C-alpha cells in the first residue's frame, strides 16, 4: 500500500500479508525482503493507508487509528485531547526532526497537530482540507506543503 525510505533502507507496507518488508542497501542495489515485525508480533494492516518512519514505524489507518511499532514490536500510541475524533484521514507526516505528528483530517476539514505521545497541540481549519490528498511538513521553515489535485499549496505554521 505504501513505501518509505529511512536511513538508507526501504520499507514496504503490505496490507494483505500484515507485514512491513524491509530492504537493505547492498552493493548491487537492495537486499531481498526481510520482515520488519518481530516474530509473534500481531498486526492488522488491512485498512492501513500511509506509512511514515522517524526511528519508529508509524501507520495511519482509514478510521483514524495511528499505529506505532518500535524495533519491530507494537508500541503504545493513542490520541488524546482532540475536540472530535478524526474523520476520513487522508495522510499524515512524521519526522525524526520533529516532536509532532501532523494528521490531515479531511472529514473534519482540518490539519491536526499532536505530539509523539498523541496529545493534541493545535489544529488548522479550512474547507480546502477536504480536498487535500497528501502533505509534507517542514517544521524548521514552519511550512506545510499540501497536494490538492495537481497543485501544491503552502500553509504557514504558527
N, C-alpha and C positions, 0 to 999 in steps of 0.2 A: 504493500500500500504506500510506503514512503521510504525514502532513502536519506541518509545524513552522514556527513563526513566529520570526524573528530579525531584530533591527534594523529592524523595520517591514516587512520582506519576508516573503513566504510561500513555503515550499519544499514541493514535492510529489515523493515518491519513486515513480517509475513503473517497476515491475519488468518489465513487458512490453517497454518500449522502452529499458530500461537507461539511464535518464536521470533527472536531477534537474531539475525545472522550477522556475524562479524567477519569482515575480510581484512586481513593484514597486508601491508605493503611488502612485496618481495622483489627480488631483482628483475623478474620478468613481468611484473605488474602487481597482481594481488593473489593472495593465497586462496585455496578452496574455502568454502564457507565453514564457519565454526559457530557453535551455539554460544550466544552471549549469556543466556539464562543458565544458572547453575542447575545441576541435576536435582530433580524433586521440586523445583520452583514451578508452581501452578500459574497459568496465565490464561486470560480470555481476551484476545485481541480482535475478535470478530467485528466489533463496531469501532475499532480504532481508526483515527483519521490522520494524525500527524505524529511525527517523531522528532524530538529535539534532544540534544545532549550538551551537558556542561561538564560533567565528570560522572554524573548520574544520567541514566536514560529516562526521559520523560515522554509520556504518551498521552495524547488528548483523544478521548473517546467521544462519539457522537452525542451522547446525552449530557456532556459537560464534565464527566469524571476525568480527573487527571491522575495517571498512574506514575509512580516513581520506582525505579529499580537502581540499586547501587551494588556494584560488583556482582551483578547477575542475580541478585536476590531482591524481592519486593521490599520496598521501604515505605514506611507510613507517610502518607500525604493526604490532607483534606483541606478544603476551602472553608474559611470562616469569615464572618463579618460582612458578607455581601448583603445588600438590601433585597435582592431577589436572586434566585438560582439562575445559572447560565441556561440560555435557551438557544439552541441551534448554533453552538460554537463552530466556527469555520477553521480557525487556525490559532496558533499561539507562538510565542517567542520566549526562549530560554537561552541564556548565555553565561559562560563561565566568568564573564567580566561584569556581571550584574547580580544584585541580590534580589531582583524582581522577576516575575513571570508576567507576560502580557497576553491576555486572552481576548480574542476577537469574538465577542458575544453578539452575533448577527441578529438573533431573535429579539434581543432587547436593545438593539441599536447602540451598542457601546463597546468601548475598549476598557477592559478591567485590568487593573494592576494589583497583584498580590505579591507578598514576599515569598521566599522559598520555603517558608513554614506554612504557607497558604493563607496568611492573614491579609485581609483587604487593606490596600493602601490608598487607592484613588480610582477614579473612572473618568472617561471622556465619552460624552454622548453626542450622537449625530444620527439623523435618519440615514445618512450615507453609509453607515457601518453595516446596514442590512445588505448592501450590495458588494462589500469588500470581500475578496476571495483569500487574500494572504497578506502577511506583513513581515517587515524586518525592522528591528529596533536598534538604534544606535544611541545608547544612554549617554555616552560621553559627549556627543553633539546635541543631545536632548531632542532627537528626531525619530519619528516613526514613518517608514515608507509603507504605503498602503497600495495594494494592487486591486484595481477595480476595472473589470473588463480588460482592455488593452492599455490602460493608462496607470501611471504611478503617481500617487498623491503624497504630499508631505504634511505631517502633523507635528507641530512643535510641542514638546513635553514641557510641563510647568515645573 
